[in-house]
Amino acid sequence: MAGFDFLNPILNPLLNPLLTLVNDPNNPMFGAIIGVFIIATIVAFLITLANKLLVDQDRLQYLQKEMKVYQQDMMKAQKSGDPKAMKEVQKKQAKFMQIQKEMMFNSFKPMIVTFIPIILIFYWMAGNPLITQFYVQLPTFSYYLFLVPFFQWIASIFYPVGVVTPFATISWLGWYIMVSFAMSMVFRKFLGLKGGGM
């Protein structure tokens, strides 16, 4: 993380206070857990807001419907084995490719705006000892329901020297992802996003 030390003077005053908002003498990690919850919520809100402002939701919904119709036509033509039906579907392929291209461009617009700030915050979090040393205890049922052991196994392949946490727990990154995913769904519903984006 030494290459990103320049972030500390900028991000420490902004984000460190969030890690100490709540002080529980019985659980010194609790403040950091709440802090990461707040950071994940803010980031999820900013990504959702970028999607709302930069993507034409009505146009996106129209494109998704068009794509669905094309895919249904393609499946029908393939099942029927009718050469004429296949020819008709192939004629629409250029339009389908154009729709795919437009949808991809729409999904990239918010990412272009939010990518750099989010990566910088991630590097800051990964280098902050208050964050990297905590873990969150999950109920055993949730631990298996969310396939945590599977994701931890995948993570160990790519990051073999990861933080070892007790049974039925997740590290800061797992906690961040869970909060971010849940809050994104809430904000998407609240802001009336119809589809696409994160």
C-alpha positions as CSV (number, residue, x, y, z in Angstrom):
1,M,0.0,0.0,0.0
2,A,3.1,2.3,0.1
3,G,2.3,3.6,-3.4
4,F,-1.0,5.0,-2.1
5,D,0.3,6.7,1.1
6,F,-0.5,10.1,-0.5
7,L,-4.2,9.3,0.1
8,N,-3.8,9.2,3.9
9,P,-3.6,13.0,4.4
10,I,-6.7,13.4,2.3
11,L,-8.9,10.5,3.3
12,N,-7.9,10.1,7.0
13,P,-9.5,13.3,8.1
14,L,-12.6,12.6,6.1
15,L,-13.1,8.9,6.8
16,N,-11.3,8.0,10.1
17,P,-14.0,9.9,12.2
18,L,-16.6,7.5,10.7
19,L,-14.6,4.6,12.3
20,T,-14.9,6.0,15.7
21,L,-18.4,7.4,15.7
22,V,-19.6,4.6,17.9
23,N,-17.4,3.5,20.9
24,D,-18.1,0.2,22.6
25,P,-15.6,-0.6,25.3
26,N,-16.7,-4.3,25.3
27,N,-16.2,-4.5,21.5
28,P,-13.3,-2.3,20.2
29,M,-14.1,-3.5,16.6
30,F,-17.7,-2.2,16.7
31,G,-16.8,1.4,15.7
32,A,-14.9,0.2,12.6
33,I,-17.8,-2.2,11.7
34,I,-20.3,0.8,11.8
35,G,-17.8,3.0,10.0
36,V,-17.5,0.5,7.1
37,F,-21.3,0.2,7.1
38,I,-21.5,4.0,6.6
39,I,-18.8,4.1,3.9
40,A,-20.4,1.3,2.0
41,T,-23.8,3.0,2.3
42,I,-22.4,6.3,1.0
43,V,-20.6,4.6,-1.9
44,A,-23.7,2.6,-2.8
45,F,-25.8,5.8,-2.8
46,L,-23.3,7.6,-5.0
47,I,-23.2,4.8,-7.5
48,T,-27.0,4.5,-7.6
49,L,-27.3,8.3,-7.9
50,A,-24.8,8.3,-10.8
51,N,-26.9,5.6,-12.5
52,K,-30.0,7.7,-12.0
53,L,-28.5,10.9,-13.4
54,L,-26.4,9.5,-16.2
55,V,-28.6,6.7,-17.6
56,D,-31.9,7.4,-19.4
57,Q,-34.0,4.9,-17.4
58,D,-37.0,4.9,-19.9
59,R,-34.6,4.3,-22.8
60,L,-32.9,1.6,-20.9
61,Q,-36.2,-0.1,-20.2
62,Y,-37.2,0.1,-23.9
63,L,-33.9,-1.4,-25.0
64,Q,-34.3,-4.3,-22.5
65,K,-37.7,-5.1,-23.8
66,E,-36.4,-5.0,-27.4
67,M,-33.6,-7.3,-26.5
68,K,-36.0,-9.7,-24.8
69,V,-38.3,-9.8,-27.8
70,Y,-35.3,-10.5,-30.1
71,Q,-34.0,-13.3,-27.8
72,Q,-37.5,-14.9,-27.7
73,D,-37.7,-14.7,-31.5
74,M,-34.3,-16.3,-31.8
75,M,-35.3,-19.2,-29.5
76,K,-38.6,-19.8,-31.4
77,A,-36.8,-19.8,-34.7
78,Q,-34.1,-22.3,-33.4
79,K,-36.8,-24.6,-32.0
80,S,-38.9,-24.6,-35.1
81,G,-35.9,-25.3,-37.4
82,D,-37.6,-23.2,-40.1
83,P,-34.9,-21.7,-42.4
84,K,-37.3,-18.7,-43.2
85,A,-37.7,-17.9,-39.5
86,M,-34.0,-18.1,-39.0
87,K,-33.4,-15.8,-41.9
88,E,-35.8,-13.3,-40.5
89,V,-34.1,-13.3,-37.1
90,Q,-30.6,-13.0,-38.7
91,K,-31.8,-9.9,-40.5
92,K,-32.5,-8.3,-37.1
93,Q,-29.1,-9.2,-35.8
94,A,-27.5,-5.8,-36.7
95,K,-30.3,-4.1,-34.7
96,F,-29.7,-6.5,-31.8
97,M,-25.9,-5.7,-31.9
98,Q,-26.7,-2.0,-31.9
99,I,-29.0,-2.4,-28.8
100,Q,-26.3,-4.4,-27.0
101,K,-23.8,-1.7,-27.8
102,E,-26.1,1.1,-26.5
103,M,-26.9,-0.8,-23.3
104,M,-23.2,-1.4,-22.7
105,F,-22.4,2.2,-23.2
106,N,-25.2,3.2,-20.8
107,S,-23.9,0.9,-18.1
108,F,-20.3,2.3,-18.5
109,K,-21.2,5.9,-18.1
110,P,-21.8,5.8,-14.3
111,M,-18.8,3.5,-13.9
112,I,-16.5,6.0,-15.6
113,V,-17.5,8.7,-13.1
114,T,-17.4,6.6,-10.0
115,F,-14.5,4.1,-10.7
116,I,-11.5,6.2,-9.6
117,P,-13.0,7.6,-6.3
118,I,-14.2,4.1,-5.3
119,I,-10.8,2.5,-6.1
120,L,-9.0,5.1,-4.0
121,I,-11.4,4.5,-1.0
122,F,-10.9,0.8,-1.4
123,Y,-7.1,1.2,-1.2
124,W,-7.5,3.4,1.8
125,M,-9.7,0.9,3.6
126,A,-7.4,-2.1,2.7
127,G,-4.5,-0.2,4.3
128,N,-6.3,1.0,7.4
129,P,-5.5,-1.1,10.5
130,L,-8.8,-0.2,12.2
131,I,-10.6,-1.8,9.3
132,T,-8.4,-4.7,8.3
133,Q,-8.4,-6.2,11.8
134,F,-12.1,-6.5,12.4
135,Y,-14.5,-9.3,11.5
136,V,-18.3,-9.6,11.7
137,Q,-19.9,-12.6,13.4
138,L,-22.8,-14.0,11.3
139,P,-25.5,-16.4,12.4
140,T,-24.5,-19.9,11.3
141,F,-27.6,-20.1,9.0
142,S,-26.7,-16.8,7.3
143,Y,-23.1,-17.9,7.0
144,Y,-24.1,-20.8,4.8
145,L,-27.1,-19.1,3.2
146,F,-24.9,-16.4,1.7
147,L,-22.3,-19.1,0.6
148,V,-19.6,-17.4,2.6
149,P,-17.4,-20.5,2.9
150,F,-17.4,-20.8,-1.0
151,F,-16.5,-17.1,-1.4
152,Q,-13.8,-17.4,1.2
153,W,-12.4,-20.4,-0.6
154,I,-12.4,-18.4,-3.9
155,A,-10.7,-15.5,-2.2
156,S,-8.0,-17.8,-0.7
157,I,-7.0,-18.8,-4.3
158,F,-6.4,-15.2,-5.4
159,Y,-5.3,-13.9,-2.1
160,P,-3.7,-16.7,-0.1
161,V,-2.3,-14.5,2.7
162,G,-5.7,-13.1,3.6
163,V,-7.0,-12.4,7.1
164,V,-7.9,-15.5,9.0
165,T,-11.2,-15.0,10.8
166,P,-13.0,-17.3,13.3
167,F,-15.8,-19.6,12.2
168,A,-19.0,-18.1,10.8
169,T,-17.4,-14.6,10.4
170,I,-16.6,-12.3,7.5
171,S,-13.7,-9.9,7.1
172,W,-14.2,-6.1,6.3
173,L,-14.4,-6.8,2.6
174,G,-17.2,-9.4,3.0
175,W,-19.0,-7.0,5.3
176,Y,-18.5,-4.1,2.8
177,I,-19.9,-6.2,-0.1
178,M,-22.9,-7.4,1.9
179,V,-23.8,-3.8,3.0
180,S,-23.2,-2.3,-0.4
181,F,-25.3,-4.9,-2.1
182,A,-28.2,-4.5,0.3
183,M,-28.1,-0.7,0.3
184,S,-27.8,-0.5,-3.5
185,M,-31.1,-2.5,-3.8
186,V,-32.8,-0.1,-1.3
187,F,-31.5,3.0,-3.1
188,R,-32.4,1.6,-6.5
189,K,-36.0,1.1,-5.3
190,F,-36.1,4.5,-3.6
191,L,-34.7,6.3,-6.7
192,G,-36.9,4.4,-9.1
193,L,-34.2,2.8,-11.2
194,K,-35.7,0.4,-13.7
195,G,-32.7,-1.8,-14.5
196,G,-29.0,-1.9,-15.5
197,G,-26.1,-0.6,-13.6
198,M,-24.9,-1.8,-10.2
